[in-house]
Amino acid sequence: MNRWYAMAIVWLLLVVGALLFERARDLSTIGAGYAAKELCSCVFVGERSLASCRPDLPETMERVEAELGADRVRAFVPYLAERIARYEPPFGCVLY
């Protein structure tokens, strides 16, 4: 009977771990999208540098990293999520 309890506990831990990973990935996607859009607007519409725009993001987004391209900003949380915001001159920045 102890074997069945151990298998049930392992199964339960795997399910809980999968659910927590899914939640973390969803939140990371939202955060990366927010950061990409805000930084893109700040850099291309506000004509500021990426370094000066970074403090505008909330402190809770410290794990979101950003890279500046020719007309886009790529924001990502390593191993979890990535979003790209591209500057469309008549419209501003658009998430992809």
Secondary structure as a PSIPRED ss2 file (coil, helix, strand):
# PSIPRED VFORMAT (PSIPRED V4.0)

   1 M C   1.000  0.000  0.000
   2 N H   0.000  1.000  0.000
   3 R H   0.000  1.000  0.000
   4 W H   0.000  1.000  0.000
   5 Y H   0.000  1.000  0.000
   6 A H   0.000  1.000  0.000
   7 M H   0.000  1.000  0.000
   8 A H   0.000  1.000  0.000
   9 I H   0.000  1.000  0.000
  10 V H   0.000  1.000  0.000
  11 W H   0.000  1.000  0.000
  12 L H   0.000  1.000  0.000
  13 L H   0.000  1.000  0.000
  14 L H   0.000  1.000  0.000
  15 V H   0.000  1.000  0.000
  16 V H   0.000  1.000  0.000
  17 G H   0.000  1.000  0.000
  18 A H   0.000  1.000  0.000
  19 L H   0.000  1.000  0.000
  20 L H   0.000  1.000  0.000
  21 F H   0.000  1.000  0.000
  22 E H   0.000  1.000  0.000
  23 R H   0.000  1.000  0.000
  24 A H   0.000  1.000  0.000
  25 R H   0.000  1.000  0.000
  26 D H   0.000  1.000  0.000
  27 L H   0.000  1.000  0.000
  28 S H   0.000  1.000  0.000
  29 T H   0.000  1.000  0.000
  30 I H   0.000  1.000  0.000
  31 G H   0.000  1.000  0.000
  32 A H   0.000  1.000  0.000
  33 G H   0.000  1.000  0.000
  34 Y H   0.000  1.000  0.000
  35 A H   0.000  1.000  0.000
  36 A H   0.000  1.000  0.000
  37 K H   0.000  1.000  0.000
  38 E H   0.000  1.000  0.000
  39 L H   0.000  1.000  0.000
  40 C H   0.000  1.000  0.000
  41 S H   0.000  1.000  0.000
  42 C H   0.000  1.000  0.000
  43 V H   0.000  1.000  0.000
  44 F H   0.000  1.000  0.000
  45 V H   0.000  1.000  0.000
  46 G C   1.000  0.000  0.000
  47 E C   1.000  0.000  0.000
  48 R C   1.000  0.000  0.000
  49 S C   1.000  0.000  0.000
  50 L H   0.000  1.000  0.000
  51 A H   0.000  1.000  0.000
  52 S H   0.000  1.000  0.000
  53 C H   0.000  1.000  0.000
  54 R H   0.000  1.000  0.000
  55 P H   0.000  1.000  0.000
  56 D H   0.000  1.000  0.000
  57 L C   1.000  0.000  0.000
  58 P C   1.000  0.000  0.000
  59 E H   0.000  1.000  0.000
  60 T H   0.000  1.000  0.000
  61 M H   0.000  1.000  0.000
  62 E C   1.000  0.000  0.000
  63 R C   1.000  0.000  0.000
  64 V C   1.000  0.000  0.000
  65 E E   0.000  0.000  1.000
  66 A E   0.000  0.000  1.000
  67 E E   0.000  0.000  1.000
  68 L E   0.000  0.000  1.000
  69 G C   1.000  0.000  0.000
  70 A C   1.000  0.000  0.000
  71 D C   1.000  0.000  0.000
  72 R E   0.000  0.000  1.000
  73 V E   0.000  0.000  1.000
  74 R E   0.000  0.000  1.000
  75 A E   0.000  0.000  1.000
  76 F E   0.000  0.000  1.000
  77 V E   0.000  0.000  1.000
  78 P C   1.000  0.000  0.000
  79 Y C   1.000  0.000  0.000
  80 L C   1.000  0.000  0.000
  81 A E   0.000  0.000  1.000
  82 E E   0.000  0.000  1.000
  83 R E   0.000  0.000  1.000
  84 I E   0.000  0.000  1.000
  85 A E   0.000  0.000  1.000
  86 R E   0.000  0.000  1.000
  87 Y E   0.000  0.000  1.000
  88 E E   0.000  0.000  1.000
  89 P C   1.000  0.000  0.000
  90 P C   1.000  0.000  0.000
  91 F C   1.000  0.000  0.000
  92 G E   0.000  0.000  1.000
  93 C E   0.000  0.000  1.000
  94 V E   0.000  0.000  1.000
  95 L E   0.000  0.000  1.000
  96 Y C   1.000  0.000  0.000
